[in-house]
Amino acid sequence: MSRRERLYHLHDILRQRRTPISRLDLMHELGCSQATLYRLIAELRDNLGAPLEQDDEGRGYYYDRSLAGNFELPGLWISPDELQALLTARHVLGNVQPGLLVEELDGVQQRINQLLDRQGLDFSAQPERIQIRHDAGRPVPAKLFESVLKALFQRRRLQITYHGRRRDDISEREISPQRLIAYRDRWYLASWCHRADDFRSFALERIRAMELLDRDCKELPAERISRHFDQTFGIFSGPARDCARLRFSAEASRWAADEVWHPDQKGSWDGDCWVLEVPFGHQRELLMNILSYGNDIEILGPDSLRQAVKLRLEQALQRYRL
């Protein structure tokens, strides 16, 4: 926990209490030493003007209730990551799944607005100042989304009618939901498919019908789930089978060097060119990312991936030949 986070936490503890809290309890709550606690108290009281008092015995700390209602922490800022997290959470609650748990989530949105307002960001008065675009998102009906959440947390199986885009077919499947994943502004249900007897990821917007079954989910170890869904590139990941080595042009490298394709990626500079190594299982989604760079990328290995990209480029070229 950073000093700023501890300062906020200390402020929250004191303003929510009606009775003094001891030094030892504060050290435990903040996870800090006595010396750090004294520095935080001095900063809060002497530098920021908090109405912080000690009880008569000098062992407990509290806010003067007559003054605490008008005090807020001034001049403190949040990091870009924290701001994005708050704004994204607010946007998701308000827009991504319209109609989902509206009344229950209203209080959460108000709390997020209060956190933003505390930073001097009157977001509720000027929401147009921040825009989070979801142009490639695919909406999911609220009722279906609620059923997925219920199955996920009640650990019940689902019977789904699923339209697979790749083969353009309709299939009936009984699945045990394991994770709900928000990936590139789309929702996927990582599940154990009892028909395939293996892991599968299902795009929620492709589910045509769903029934919540009165049957317990197949429970799987967290390590096994992570091994399948987290170790390689993309949402349709599977276990790592190979590692792609990609070299970007000097111009494209100025963008690619800042991109995260996978948490376990490795990158290095080869002169002015960025060389990226990404673990992958299935080629399909990785190929789409590679092809989006056009002639600004070269596959150094493996050869099977290089040949797959070459074939797709040749097929694309055929469309433009007279």
N, C-alpha and C positions, 0 to 999 in steps of 0.2 A: 504494500500500500504506500503510495507516495505521500509526501508532506501535505500537499494540497488536498488529497483524498482524506487524509486523517483530520485535517482542519474542518472539512465539510462534515465528516462523520461526528466529530466532537460537537460541532454546532447543532447537528440534528439530535444528538443524544440529549443535550442540555435543553433545547427548546421543547422537546417532547415530555420531559420529566416534570413532575410536580413537587418532588422532594430532592434534596441533595444527593449526589452520587459520589462515592468515595474515590480516592486516588487509585487504589488497587483495582477497583471495578473499571475505572476508565482505562487504566493500562491494559487490562484484559480485553476490553471491548476494542481498543485501538491497536492492540498487538504491538505495543511500544514500551520503551524503557521509561523510568521515572524522569530522567533528564529530558527525553524527547517530549514527554507529557508537559513538563514545566515550560518548555519552549513554545509548545502549541498554545498553552493557556496564556502565556505572556503575549503572544502574537494576536490571539483572538481578543483579549481584553485591552491591551495597551495600544496596539497598532491599528486594530480594526474597530475598536470602540464597542465591543460586545458588552452587554450588561451582566457580566460574569462576576459572581460573588462567591465567597467562602462562608461556611457556617461558623458558628461561634467557636467551635473547637478547632477550626482550621483543617478539618479532614475531608469535608465534603464540598462539592462545587455545584452551583446552580445558577440559573438565570433569574434576575429580578423580574418577576412576572408583570410588574407595572410598566416595564420598559421593553420587555422582550418582543411584544407584538409588533413594534415598529422597527425592529432591527433585522436587517438582512446582510449577508456578507457582500460587501462592495468590492468592486475592482478585481474580482477573481474571474478567470476565464477557463473555458474547457478546451480540450485538445480537438484538432480536426476529426480524429477518429470518434471521440465521444459525441461531438456535434452530429456527425453523420449517423451514428447509431441512434441518437434520440430522434432526429428528423426522419430517418428510415422507419423506425418503430412507429412514429406517429402516422407516417404515410401508409404503412402496411395496415395499421388498425383502421384507418379511415377509408382507404381506397382499394386495396388489393382484393379484399373479399367483402364487397358491400353487402350489408344485411346480416353478416355473421356476428352473432352475440353483441348486437348493437348496444343494448342497455348495460351489459356487463362490462364492456370495454370503454364505455364513455368515461368512467372514473379514471381509467388508466390514461386515456388521452388527456384528461384535465391535469393529471399529475405530471405528465411529460411537458405540457405547456407551462406548468409552474416551474419545472426545472429549467426550461429555456428562458422563461421570464427572469429567473434569478440571475441569469448571466447577462441581463440587459437586452435579451432578444425577445421583443414583444411579438412573438411569432403569430399569435392568434389574431393580432390586429393587422399584420402584413404578411399573410401566408404566401402571397405571390412572389415574395422576395427569394424564396427557395423553391426550386423545381426539381423533382426527382422523376425522371422519365422512365416509363416502362413500355417503350414502343414495341418491343418484341415479346411482351408478356402474353400469356394465353389465359383468359379468365376461366375460373372454375365456379360452377353453381354453388351458392352458399350451403344448400342442403346437403350436397354431396360432400363438401368440405367438412361439415359438422359430423357426418357419418364416419368419415375417415378418422377424425380426431377421437371420436368415441371408441372406435375399434382399436385404435392405437393405444389408448391409455387404459381401456378396460380389458385389453389383451384378448380380444375376440377375433375370430376369423371373418373374412369377407368373401362373399360370392360375387364376382364381377363379370360383366359382359364388356369385353375390351376390343377396341378397334386398333389394330397395329398398322401404323402408316407404312412401314417398310414393305410388308407383304400385302397390304390392303385387305386384311382378312379380319373376321370377327371370331372371337374365341370366348369360351366360358372357362373361368378359372376360379379355383378356391385358393385363397392366399392368406398368409399370416403376416400382417403388417409389422415391420421392424423399425422403420424410420420414415418421417415425413421430411422431405428435403426441398428447400427453396434454392433453385439453381438457375442462374441467368434469367431471373424474372419468370420462372416457370416452376410448377410444383410437381414433385415426383414422389411416389410411394415405393420405398425400398422394401421388398417383401420376400418371404419364402413362398414360392409357387409350388403347390402340392401336385399340380399336373406335371410340371417339369422336374420336380424333385430337386430344385436348385433355387438360387437367388435370382430375382428379376426386379427391374425398376419399371414402374408403370407411370406414364404421364397422366395426371389426374384428368386433364381435359379430354382424354381419349376414352375414359370410362363411360360407357353408354348406359349401364344400369348397375346397381349395387344393392346387395342385401346383407345386413348384419346378421351373422349366424350365431347361434347359441352353442358355440364350440370354442374351446380355448385355443389360443394361438400356439403354434410350435415355437418354443423358446430356444434361442440360440445364444451361445456365449458372445459377449461383446467383442472379444478379440477376433472371433470368426467373422462377425459382421464387418468390423473395421478392415479386416484383411481383404474382404471382397470389395467393399465400396470406397475405401480410402487410399489404397496403395497406388492406384494408377489414375491416369488422366480421364476425365469425363464422367458423366452420370451413368453411362452403361459400361462401367469400368471392368469388373472382374479382377482376378488375380493378375499380378504383374507378369507379363511374358517376355517383355523386351524393353529396351530403352531407346527412344528416338534422339538422335543427335542432329540438331538443326542449326544452320549458320545463316544469319540474316545479313542483308546488304548493309553497307555503312550507314546509309540514310535510315533504313528501317530499324537498325540497331538502337537508334536514339529513342525509339518507342519500346521496342521489344525488351530492352534491358531492364525496364521498369515494370514489366508485366509478370504476373504470377500465373503460370499455367497449372502448377501443381505444388503443394507444400514441400514435396521432396525433390523438386527440380534442382539442377545444378547449372550454373552459368559461368562463363569466363570470356575474356576478350581475346580475340585473335586479330591483332592489329586494330583496325577500326570496326571490325565485325564482331557481333555478339554470337557466341555459340551456346546453345541451350540444350540441356539433356533432360528429357521428360520420360518417366516410366509409363508404360501403357499396356493394356490388355487387348482391347479391340481397336481396330484401326479407324472405324467409321467416323467417329466424332473428331478424332485427331486430324484426319484427312481434311475435314471441313475447315478447321483452324489453319492448317498449313496452306490450303488453297486460297484462303482469304488474303494471303500475302503476295499472291501472284509471283512475279519474277524477282521479288525481294527476299526470297528464302530458298535455301538448298538443303535437301536431306542428305546428310553425310552417312547415315546408317540408321537402322539396318537396311540391307538391300531390298528386302521384301516391301518395306514402306516406300523406299525410293521408287521401286517399280510400280507400286500402286498409284503414286502421284503422277508418274510419267504416263501411265495408261489413261488416267482421267484427263490430263492436259491434252493428250492426243485426241481423245474423244471430243473434248470441247473444241479443239481446233477444227475438227471435221465439220462441225456445225457452221463454221464461217467460211469454209471453202466453197467456191463457186463450181 
